[in-house]
Amino acid sequence: MNKLTIIGRILFAVPFAIFGLNHIFLYDWYLGNFTSFLPLGPFTIIMTGLLMIIASISIITKKYVKLTTQTLAALLLIFIVVIHVPHLFEDGDKTMTLITLLKDISLMGGSLMIAGMCSNENEEFKTKAS
């Protein structure tokens, strides 16, 4: 069971590192698509990218995991409310909007599950093997 937890934790964290790198290296794409309604525009894009990279590192290295995953869940909730839900009310095909909305809901749920698996004392994961 412990090996599955390790693999799952890493598989959960790696996409956030990639998403974060995308925010930095594909900055122009995000700038063109999201700055019209984001506070602090360009700064917000870079900041969220860095937050996702830091979260990924934290989850993989098991440092401050509970705080990190709770913060990540809050960030995903902001993405859902500020980006995905408003796009549902725009004209056009809503397929990609619905897919990304459901993806972020799933990732938020996974983040909260990982936060719940951490003990309050030392943030170590609770496993049956321990």
Secondary structure, 3 states (H helix, E strand, C coil): CHHHHHHHHHHHHHHHHHHHHHHHHCHHHHHHHHCCCCCCHHHHHHHHHHHHHHHHHHHHHCCCHHHHHHHHHHHHHHHHHHHHHHHHCCCCCCHHHHHHHHHHHHHHHHHHHHHHHECCCCCCECCCCC
